[in-house]
Amino acid sequence: MKAVALTPGTRAIRLVDVPEPAIISPDDVKVRILRVGICGTDREEALGGRALAPQGRSELVIGHEMLGQVVETGKSVTRVKPGEYAVFTVRRGCGECLPCLMNRSDMCLTGRYRERGIWGMDGYQTEYAVDKEQYVVRVPEDLEPIGVLTEPLSVAEKAIDESVRLQSARLPESAAAPNWLYGRRCLVAGLGPIGLLAALALCLRGAEVFGIDVVDAQSARPQWLEHIGGKYVDGRMVSPDKVEHELGQMDLILEATGVAQLEFNLLDALGKNGVYVLTGIPGGDRPLQLDGAELIRRLVLGNQVMIGSVNASRGHFQMAVDDLVRARLAWGDHVARLISHHRPYAEFQAVLNSHEADEIKVVLEWRQ
């Protein structure tokens, strides 16, 4: 079968022939890949960035944002059946630490995990994939057009879930308002797919959502945000350190840019008892000068919390599916417009090496 593979640490990427995987255990699930999303991680890998081939191999099959249709299952599988749509999670645990043994490899303590399509394990840019039932999440049939958004939304779901759990545990008034996010002022920094999907999840929970980026207000991403009830802030007109003055303080800030200076400058907009969650990973190694004393004063005197969040558990994937169902009911076909470009898998080179001006999310189609 065909697959898109690269040699880690180089720009060598090509279409290869690999053996078709087969069911070998009672808990195996085999899916036919329908489409796979492209994200910044894939493009970083294609440029020679962080990636690791499976042990004993020189090439890695990439791709981690997938949607497939079940074609076969092992005899003990009950979560999905042939003909249904499904996604697989990404990370596989180290098998040593307690979080991984609890199927929470997103919180691995050893760092010896593997990630499909990224680190030590082949991904989903291929025709078929097999994995264990514990890593599968069923996707309802009416979500087939947008089910590929499950993985990026799961990243936002985890970040929001961690923030809410933390605030609910530490704030004395939280018991009086079970939905802590309802009516809260939330700022999403960076309106790529994860930022927009975070805005979607926050809007579904009744938050007042602002999104900041540096693109024209009439372009695709701000327009998509405003259709679901978010408010766009042009970062070229309102600098990060002026957000508080222009918009007021925020109860939650979710950062999805990976720009270190922006991440810290936005702290000025975080309100009393606020929570700031980071999902973007800065690239490069340029030094950053900070007023450390002022930063610490703000965190301490404001009872503020700053946390990082990466990857997602199977539970967060299920939360993503549930929210995609709710989003379809709320906004109909508008949700699918977040997938701005569909390309055949044979065009992988062009997709990985370029970013079209009006692109929000591009997917490679594997269904023939």
C-alpha positions as a Markdown table, in Angstrom:
| # | Residue | x | y | z |
|---|---|---|---|---|
| 1 | Met | 0.0 | 0.0 | 0.0 |
| 2 | Lys | 1.0 | 3.6 | -0.5 |
| 3 | Ala | 2.3 | 5.9 | 2.3 |
| 4 | Val | 4.1 | 9.2 | 2.7 |
| 5 | Ala | 7.4 | 8.8 | 4.5 |
| 6 | Leu | 10.4 | 11.0 | 5.3 |
| 7 | Thr | 13.9 | 10.5 | 6.6 |
| 8 | Pro | 14.1 | 12.3 | 9.9 |
| 9 | Gly | 16.5 | 15.2 | 10.1 |
| 10 | Thr | 16.4 | 15.7 | 6.3 |
| 11 | Arg | 14.0 | 17.2 | 3.7 |
| 12 | Ala | 13.8 | 13.8 | 2.0 |
| 13 | Ile | 10.1 | 12.9 | 1.8 |
| 14 | Arg | 8.5 | 10.6 | -0.7 |
| 15 | Leu | 5.7 | 8.3 | -1.6 |
| 16 | Val | 6.6 | 4.7 | -0.7 |
| 17 | Asp | 5.2 | 1.2 | -0.8 |
| 18 | Val | 4.8 | -0.5 | 2.6 |
| 19 | Pro | 3.1 | -3.7 | 3.7 |
| 20 | Glu | -0.6 | -3.5 | 4.5 |
| 21 | Pro | -1.1 | -4.0 | 8.3 |
| 22 | Ala | -3.3 | -7.0 | 9.4 |
| 23 | Ile | -5.3 | -7.9 | 12.5 |
| 24 | Ile | -3.1 | -10.1 | 14.7 |
| 25 | Ser | -4.7 | -9.6 | 18.2 |
| 26 | Pro | -8.2 | -9.9 | 19.5 |
| 27 | Asp | -8.2 | -6.2 | 20.5 |
| 28 | Asp | -6.9 | -4.9 | 17.1 |
| 29 | Val | -8.9 | -2.5 | 14.9 |
| 30 | Lys | -8.1 | -2.0 | 11.2 |
| 31 | Val | -9.3 | 1.2 | 9.5 |
| 32 | Arg | -9.1 | 2.4 | 5.9 |
| 33 | Ile | -7.8 | 6.0 | 6.0 |
| 34 | Leu | -10.1 | 8.5 | 4.5 |
| 35 | Arg | -8.3 | 11.8 | 5.1 |
| 36 | Val | -5.4 | 13.1 | 7.2 |
| 37 | Gly | -4.9 | 16.7 | 8.3 |
| 38 | Ile | -1.7 | 18.7 | 7.9 |
| 39 | Cys | -0.4 | 20.8 | 10.7 |
| 40 | Gly | 2.7 | 22.7 | 11.7 |
| 41 | Thr | 4.2 | 19.6 | 13.2 |
| 42 | Asp | 4.0 | 17.8 | 9.8 |
| 43 | Arg | 5.6 | 20.8 | 8.0 |
| 44 | Glu | 8.3 | 21.1 | 10.7 |
| 45 | Glu | 9.1 | 17.4 | 10.1 |
| 46 | Ala | 9.2 | 17.9 | 6.4 |
| 47 | Leu | 11.8 | 20.7 | 6.9 |
| 48 | Gly | 14.1 | 18.3 | 8.8 |
| 49 | Gly | 12.7 | 19.2 | 12.3 |
| 50 | Arg | 11.9 | 17.0 | 15.3 |
| 51 | Ala | 11.0 | 13.4 | 14.2 |
| 52 | Leu | 12.2 | 9.9 | 14.9 |
| 53 | Ala | 11.8 | 6.8 | 12.7 |
| 54 | Pro | 10.7 | 3.5 | 14.3 |
| 55 | Gln | 13.5 | 1.5 | 15.8 |
| 56 | Gly | 15.7 | -0.2 | 13.2 |
| 57 | Arg | 14.3 | 1.9 | 10.3 |
| 58 | Ser | 15.5 | 5.0 | 8.5 |
| 59 | Glu | 12.1 | 6.3 | 7.4 |
| 60 | Leu | 9.0 | 7.4 | 9.3 |
| 61 | Val | 5.4 | 7.4 | 7.8 |
| 62 | Ile | 4.1 | 10.8 | 8.9 |
| 63 | Gly | 0.6 | 12.0 | 9.8 |
| 64 | His | -1.3 | 12.1 | 13.1 |
| 65 | Glu | -4.6 | 13.9 | 12.4 |
| 66 | Met | -6.7 | 11.2 | 10.9 |
| 67 | Leu | -10.2 | 9.9 | 10.1 |
| 68 | Gly | -10.8 | 6.3 | 9.0 |
| 69 | Gln | -13.5 | 3.8 | 8.4 |
| 70 | Val | -13.4 | 0.5 | 10.2 |
| 71 | Val | -12.9 | -2.5 | 7.9 |
| 72 | Glu | -12.1 | -5.3 | 10.4 |
| 73 | Thr | -11.8 | -5.8 | 14.1 |
| 74 | Gly | -10.4 | -8.5 | 16.4 |
| 75 | Lys | -12.9 | -10.8 | 18.1 |
| 76 | Ser | -12.8 | -9.0 | 21.5 |
| 77 | Val | -13.5 | -5.5 | 20.1 |
| 78 | Thr | -16.8 | -3.9 | 21.2 |
| 79 | Arg | -16.2 | -0.1 | 20.8 |
| 80 | Val | -16.4 | 0.0 | 17.0 |
| 81 | Lys | -17.6 | -2.3 | 14.3 |
| 82 | Pro | -16.9 | -2.5 | 10.5 |
| 83 | Gly | -18.4 | 0.3 | 8.5 |
| 84 | Glu | -18.3 | 2.8 | 11.3 |
| 85 | Tyr | -16.0 | 5.9 | 11.3 |
| 86 | Ala | -13.3 | 6.2 | 13.9 |
| 87 | Val | -10.1 | 8.1 | 14.9 |
| 88 | Phe | -7.0 | 6.8 | 16.6 |
| 89 | Thr | -5.2 | 8.8 | 19.3 |
| 90 | Val | -1.6 | 9.7 | 18.8 |
| 91 | Arg | 0.6 | 9.0 | 21.8 |
| 92 | Arg | 1.6 | 5.5 | 23.0 |
| 93 | Gly | 2.8 | 5.2 | 26.6 |
| 94 | Cys | 6.2 | 4.2 | 28.0 |
| 95 | Gly | 4.7 | 1.2 | 29.8 |
| 96 | Glu | 6.6 | 2.2 | 32.9 |
| 97 | Cys | 5.0 | 5.2 | 34.7 |
| 98 | Leu | 1.6 | 5.2 | 36.4 |
| 99 | Pro | 0.0 | 7.7 | 34.1 |
| 100 | Cys | 0.9 | 5.6 | 31.0 |
| 101 | Leu | -0.3 | 2.4 | 32.7 |
| 102 | Met | -3.6 | 4.3 | 33.2 |
| 103 | Asn | -3.8 | 5.1 | 29.5 |
| 104 | Arg | -2.9 | 8.7 | 30.2 |
| 105 | Ser | 0.3 | 8.9 | 28.2 |
| 106 | Asp | -0.3 | 12.6 | 27.6 |
| 107 | Met | 1.0 | 12.9 | 31.2 |
| 108 | Cys | 4.0 | 10.5 | 30.8 |
| 109 | Leu | 6.6 | 10.9 | 33.5 |
| 110 | Thr | 9.5 | 9.3 | 31.8 |
| 111 | Gly | 9.4 | 10.9 | 28.3 |
| 112 | Arg | 9.9 | 7.5 | 26.8 |
| 113 | Tyr | 6.6 | 7.5 | 24.9 |
| 114 | Arg | 6.1 | 7.2 | 21.2 |
| 115 | Glu | 3.8 | 9.2 | 18.9 |
| 116 | Arg | 2.3 | 8.0 | 15.7 |
| 117 | Gly | 3.6 | 9.9 | 12.7 |
| 118 | Ile | 6.0 | 11.9 | 14.9 |
| 119 | Trp | 8.2 | 10.0 | 17.3 |
| 120 | Gly | 9.3 | 6.4 | 16.9 |
| 121 | Met | 6.0 | 5.1 | 15.4 |
| 122 | Asp | 4.5 | 5.2 | 11.9 |
| 123 | Gly | 1.6 | 7.6 | 11.3 |
| 124 | Tyr | -1.5 | 7.7 | 9.3 |
| 125 | Gln | -0.6 | 9.2 | 5.9 |
| 126 | Thr | -1.2 | 5.8 | 4.3 |
| 127 | Glu | -4.1 | 3.6 | 3.0 |
| 128 | Tyr | -4.7 | 1.5 | 6.1 |
| 129 | Ala | -3.8 | 1.5 | 9.8 |
| 130 | Val | -4.1 | -1.0 | 12.7 |
| 131 | Asp | -4.1 | -0.2 | 16.3 |
| 132 | Lys | -5.5 | -1.4 | 19.7 |
| 133 | Glu | -9.1 | -0.8 | 20.8 |
| 134 | Gln | -8.0 | 1.3 | 23.7 |
| 135 | Tyr | -6.8 | 4.0 | 21.3 |
| 136 | Val | -9.9 | 4.2 | 19.1 |
| 137 | Val | -12.8 | 6.6 | 19.4 |
| 138 | Arg | -15.9 | 6.1 | 17.3 |
| 139 | Val | -17.1 | 9.1 | 15.2 |
| 140 | Pro | -20.8 | 9.4 | 14.3 |
| 141 | Glu | -21.6 | 9.0 | 10.6 |
| 142 | Asp | -22.9 | 12.6 | 10.3 |
| 143 | Leu | -19.5 | 13.9 | 11.4 |
| 144 | Glu | -17.7 | 12.2 | 8.5 |
| 145 | Pro | -17.0 | 15.6 | 6.8 |
| 146 | Ile | -15.3 | 17.1 | 9.9 |
| 147 | Gly | -14.2 | 14.1 | 11.9 |
| 148 | Val | -10.6 | 14.7 | 10.9 |
| 149 | Leu | -10.7 | 17.8 | 13.2 |
| 150 | Thr | -11.0 | 15.5 | 16.3 |
| 151 | Glu | -7.2 | 15.4 | 17.0 |
| 152 | Pro | -6.5 | 19.1 | 16.8 |
| 153 | Leu | -9.7 | 19.8 | 18.8 |
| 154 | Ser | -8.6 | 17.2 | 21.4 |
| 155 | Val | -5.5 | 19.4 | 22.1 |
| 156 | Ala | -7.7 | 22.4 | 22.9 |
| 157 | Glu | -10.1 | 20.2 | 24.9 |
| 158 | Lys | -7.3 | 19.1 | 27.2 |
| 159 | Ala | -6.0 | 22.6 | 27.7 |
| 160 | Ile | -9.5 | 23.9 | 28.5 |
| 161 | Asp | -10.3 | 20.9 | 30.7 |
| 162 | Glu | -7.1 | 21.3 | 32.7 |
| 163 | Ser | -7.9 | 25.0 | 33.2 |
| 164 | Val | -11.4 | 24.4 | 34.4 |
| 165 | Arg | -10.5 | 21.6 | 36.7 |
| 166 | Leu | -7.8 | 23.8 | 38.3 |
| 167 | Gln | -10.0 | 26.8 | 38.7 |
| 168 | Ser | -12.9 | 24.7 | 40.1 |
| 169 | Ala | -10.5 | 23.2 | 42.7 |
| 170 | Arg | -9.0 | 26.4 | 43.9 |
| 171 | Leu | -11.6 | 29.2 | 43.6 |
| 172 | Pro | -14.0 | 29.4 | 46.5 |
| 173 | Glu | -17.0 | 30.5 | 44.4 |
| 174 | Ser | -16.6 | 27.7 | 41.9 |
| 175 | Ala | -19.2 | 25.5 | 43.6 |
| 176 | Ala | -21.8 | 28.2 | 43.0 |
| 177 | Ala | -21.3 | 28.0 | 39.2 |
| 178 | Pro | -20.8 | 24.4 | 38.0 |
| 179 | Asn | -20.0 | 25.7 | 34.5 |
| 180 | Trp | -17.1 | 27.9 | 35.4 |
| 181 | Leu | -16.6 | 29.1 | 31.8 |
| 182 | Tyr | -20.1 | 30.4 | 31.4 |
| 183 | Gly | -19.9 | 34.2 | 30.9 |
| 184 | Arg | -16.2 | 34.2 | 31.5 |
| 185 | Arg | -14.0 | 36.5 | 29.3 |
| 186 | Cys | -11.6 | 34.3 | 27.4 |
| 187 | Leu | -8.8 | 35.3 | 25.0 |
| 188 | Val | -7.5 | 32.9 | 22.4 |
| 189 | Ala | -4.1 | 34.0 | 21.0 |
| 190 | Gly | -3.3 | 32.6 | 17.5 |
| 191 | Leu | -6.2 | 31.7 | 15.1 |
| 192 | Gly | -4.7 | 28.7 | 13.5 |
| 193 | Pro | -6.8 | 25.5 | 13.6 |
| 194 | Ile | -6.2 | 24.8 | 17.3 |
| 195 | Gly | -6.9 | 28.4 | 18.3 |
| 196 | Leu | -10.1 | 28.4 | 16.3 |
| 197 | Leu | -11.2 | 25.0 | 17.7 |
| 198 | Ala | -10.4 | 26.3 | 21.2 |
| 199 | Ala | -12.7 | 29.2 | 20.5 |
| 200 | Leu | -15.4 | 26.8 | 19.3 |
| 201 | Ala | -15.2 | 24.8 | 22.5 |
| 202 | Leu | -15.3 | 28.0 | 24.6 |
| 203 | Cys | -18.3 | 29.4 | 22.8 |
| 204 | Leu | -20.1 | 26.1 | 23.2 |
| 205 | Arg | -19.6 | 26.6 | 27.0 |
| 206 | Gly | -21.1 | 30.1 | 27.0 |
| 207 | Ala | -17.8 | 32.0 | 27.3 |
| 208 | Glu | -17.3 | 35.5 | 25.9 |
| 209 | Val | -14.5 | 34.8 | 23.4 |
| 210 | Phe | -11.9 | 37.1 | 21.9 |
| 211 | Gly | -9.4 | 35.9 | 19.3 |
| 212 | Ile | -6.2 | 37.8 | 18.5 |
| 213 | Asp | -4.0 | 37.4 | 15.4 |
| 214 | Val | -2.2 | 39.5 | 12.8 |
| 215 | Val | -4.4 | 39.0 | 9.7 |
| 216 | Asp | -7.0 | 41.2 | 8.0 |
| 217 | Ala | -10.4 | 41.1 | 9.7 |
| 218 | Gln | -12.1 | 40.2 | 6.4 |
| 219 | Ser | -9.9 | 37.2 | 5.9 |
| 220 | Ala | -11.0 | 33.6 | 6.4 |
| 221 | Arg | -9.9 | 32.9 | 10.0 |
| 222 | Pro | -11.4 | 36.0 | 11.7 |
| 223 | Gln | -14.6 | 35.6 | 9.6 |
| 224 | Trp | -14.9 | 31.9 | 10.8 |
| 225 | Leu | -14.4 | 33.0 | 14.4 |
| 226 | Glu | -17.0 | 35.8 | 14.2 |
| 227 | His | -19.6 | 33.4 | 12.7 |
| 228 | Ile | -19.5 | 31.3 | 15.9 |
| 229 | Gly | -19.8 | 34.4 | 18.1 |
| 230 | Gly | -16.2 | 35.2 | 18.8 |
| 231 | Lys | -14.8 | 38.7 | 18.5 |
| 232 | Tyr | -11.7 | 39.3 | 16.4 |
| 233 | Val | -8.8 | 41.5 | 17.7 |
| 234 | Asp | -6.2 | 42.6 | 15.1 |
| 235 | Gly | -2.8 | 42.3 | 16.9 |
| 236 | Arg | -1.4 | 44.9 | 14.6 |
| 237 | Met | -3.9 | 47.5 | 15.8 |
| 238 | Val | -3.9 | 46.4 | 19.5 |
| 239 | Ser | -0.5 | 45.2 | 20.7 |
| 240 | Pro | -0.4 | 42.4 | 23.2 |
| 241 | Asp | 0.6 | 44.7 | 26.1 |
| 242 | Lys | -2.4 | 47.0 | 25.3 |
| 243 | Val | -5.0 | 44.2 | 25.3 |
| 244 | Glu | -6.0 | 44.9 | 28.9 |
| 245 | His | -6.4 | 48.6 | 28.2 |
| 246 | Glu | -8.5 | 48.1 | 25.0 |
| 247 | Leu | -10.5 | 45.0 | 26.0 |
| 248 | Gly | -10.3 | 44.7 | 29.8 |
| 249 | Gln | -8.9 | 41.8 | 31.8 |
| 250 | Met | -9.5 | 38.1 | 30.9 |
| 251 | Asp | -10.4 | 35.2 | 33.1 |
| 252 | Leu | -8.7 | 32.7 | 30.8 |
| 253 | Ile | -6.0 | 33.1 | 28.1 |
| 254 | Leu | -5.3 | 30.2 | 25.8 |
| 255 | Glu | -2.1 | 30.7 | 23.8 |
| 256 | Ala | -1.7 | 28.8 | 20.5 |
| 257 | Thr | 0.9 | 30.9 | 18.7 |
| 258 | Gly | 4.3 | 29.4 | 19.9 |
| 259 | Val | 5.7 | 33.0 | 19.9 |
| 260 | Ala | 7.6 | 33.3 | 23.2 |
| 261 | Gln | 7.6 | 37.1 | 23.5 |
| 262 | Leu | 3.8 | 37.3 | 22.7 |
| 263 | Glu | 3.2 | 34.5 | 25.3 |
| 264 | Phe | 4.6 | 36.7 | 28.1 |
| 265 | Asn | 3.4 | 40.0 | 26.9 |
| 266 | Leu | -0.2 | 38.8 | 27.0 |
| 267 | Leu | 0.1 | 38.2 | 30.7 |
| 268 | Asp | -0.7 | 41.9 | 31.2 |
| 269 | Ala | -4.3 | 41.0 | 30.1 |
| 270 | Leu | -4.8 | 38.2 | 32.7 |
| 271 | Gly | -7.2 | 39.2 | 35.5 |
| 272 | Lys | -7.2 | 38.4 | 39.2 |
| 273 | Asn | -7.3 | 34.7 | 39.9 |
| 274 | Gly | -7.0 | 34.1 | 36.1 |
| 275 | Val | -5.5 | 31.1 | 34.4 |
| 276 | Tyr | -3.2 | 31.2 | 31.4 |
| 277 | Val | -2.7 | 28.0 | 29.4 |
| 278 | Leu | 0.0 | 27.5 | 26.8 |
| 279 | Thr | -0.3 | 25.1 | 23.9 |
| 280 | Gly | 2.1 | 26.6 | 21.4 |
| 281 | Ile | 5.8 | 25.5 | 21.3 |
| 282 | Pro | 8.2 | 28.2 | 20.4 |
| 283 | Gly | 10.7 | 27.5 | 17.6 |
| 284 | Gly | 14.3 | 28.5 | 17.5 |
| 285 | Asp | 16.7 | 29.3 | 20.4 |
| 286 | Arg | 16.7 | 33.1 | 20.4 |
| 287 | Pro | 17.1 | 34.6 | 23.9 |
| 288 | Leu | 14.2 | 36.4 | 25.5 |
| 289 | Gln | 14.6 | 39.2 | 28.0 |
| 290 | Leu | 11.9 | 39.4 | 30.7 |
| 291 | Asp | 11.3 | 41.6 | 33.7 |
| 292 | Gly | 11.3 | 38.5 | 36.0 |
| 293 | Ala | 10.5 | 40.4 | 39.1 |
| 294 | Glu | 7.4 | 42.1 | 37.6 |
| 295 | Leu | 6.3 | 38.7 | 36.2 |
| 296 | Ile | 6.5 | 37.0 | 39.6 |
| 297 | Arg | 4.8 | 39.9 | 41.3 |
| 298 | Arg | 1.8 | 39.7 | 38.9 |
| 299 | Leu | 1.5 | 35.9 | 39.4 |
| 300 | Val | 1.7 | 36.1 | 43.2 |
| 301 | Leu | -0.3 | 39.2 | 43.9 |
| 302 | Gly | -2.9 | 38.3 | 41.3 |
| 303 | Asn | -3.4 | 34.6 | 42.4 |
| 304 | Gln | -2.7 | 33.7 | 38.8 |
| 305 | Val | -1.8 | 30.4 | 37.3 |
| 306 | Met | 0.3 | 29.6 | 34.2 |
| 307 | Ile | 0.3 | 26.1 | 32.9 |
| 308 | Gly | 1.5 | 24.2 | 29.8 |
| 309 | Ser | -0.6 | 21.5 | 28.1 |
| 310 | Val | 0.4 | 19.1 | 25.4 |
| 311 | Asn | -1.1 | 16.1 | 23.6 |
| 312 | Ala | -4.4 | 14.6 | 24.7 |
| 313 | Ser | -5.9 | 11.5 | 26.2 |
| 314 | Arg | -8.6 | 9.2 | 24.8 |
| 315 | Gly | -11.1 | 11.0 | 27.0 |
| 316 | His | -10.2 | 14.4 | 25.4 |
| 317 | Phe | -10.7 | 12.8 | 22.0 |
| 318 | Gln | -14.1 | 11.8 | 23.1 |
| 319 | Met | -14.8 | 15.3 | 24.3 |
| 320 | Ala | -13.7 | 16.6 | 20.9 |
| 321 | Val | -16.2 | 14.3 | 19.1 |
| 322 | Asp | -19.0 | 15.3 | 21.5 |
| 323 | Asp | -18.2 | 19.0 | 20.9 |
| 324 | Leu | -18.2 | 18.5 | 17.1 |
| 325 | Val | -21.7 | 17.1 | 17.4 |
| 326 | Arg | -22.8 | 20.1 | 19.4 |
| 327 | Ala | -21.1 | 22.5 | 17.0 |
| 328 | Arg | -22.8 | 21.0 | 14.0 |
| 329 | Leu | -26.2 | 21.5 | 15.7 |
| 330 | Ala | -25.3 | 25.1 | 16.6 |
| 331 | Trp | -23.6 | 26.2 | 13.4 |
| 332 | Gly | -24.3 | 23.6 | 10.7 |
| 333 | Asp | -22.0 | 23.4 | 7.7 |
| 334 | His | -20.0 | 26.4 | 8.9 |
| 335 | Val | -17.9 | 24.1 | 11.0 |
| 336 | Ala | -16.7 | 22.2 | 7.9 |
| 337 | Arg | -15.4 | 25.5 | 6.4 |
| 338 | Leu | -12.6 | 25.3 | 8.9 |
| 339 | Ile | -11.2 | 22.7 | 6.5 |
| 340 | Ser | -10.4 | 25.2 | 3.7 |
| 341 | His | -8.5 | 22.9 | 1.4 |
| 342 | His | -8.9 | 19.2 | 0.3 |
| 343 | Arg | -6.0 | 17.8 | -1.7 |
| 344 | Pro | -5.4 | 14.3 | -3.1 |
| 345 | Tyr | -2.6 | 12.5 | -1.2 |
| 346 | Ala | -0.3 | 12.6 | -4.3 |
| 347 | Glu | 0.0 | 16.3 | -3.8 |
| 348 | Phe | 1.7 | 15.9 | -0.4 |
| 349 | Gln | 4.9 | 17.7 | -1.5 |
| 350 | Ala | 3.2 | 20.9 | -2.4 |
| 351 | Val | 1.0 | 20.8 | 0.7 |
| 352 | Leu | 3.9 | 20.2 | 3.1 |
| 353 | Asn | 6.1 | 22.8 | 1.5 |
| 354 | Ser | 3.7 | 25.7 | 1.1 |
| 355 | His | 0.9 | 27.5 | 2.9 |
| 356 | Glu | -1.8 | 29.2 | 0.8 |
| 357 | Ala | -2.8 | 32.7 | 1.9 |
| 358 | Asp | -6.5 | 31.7 | 2.6 |
| 359 | Glu | -5.6 | 28.4 | 4.2 |
| 360 | Ile | -7.1 | 27.5 | 7.6 |
| 361 | Lys | -6.8 | 23.7 | 7.6 |
| 362 | Val | -5.7 | 21.5 | 4.7 |
| 363 | Val | -6.3 | 17.7 | 4.5 |
| 364 | Leu | -5.0 | 15.0 | 2.2 |
| 365 | Glu | -7.6 | 12.7 | 0.9 |
| 366 | Trp | -6.8 | 9.0 | 0.7 |
| 367 | Arg | -10.2 | 7.7 | -0.4 |
| 368 | Gln | -10.1 | 6.8 | -4.1 |
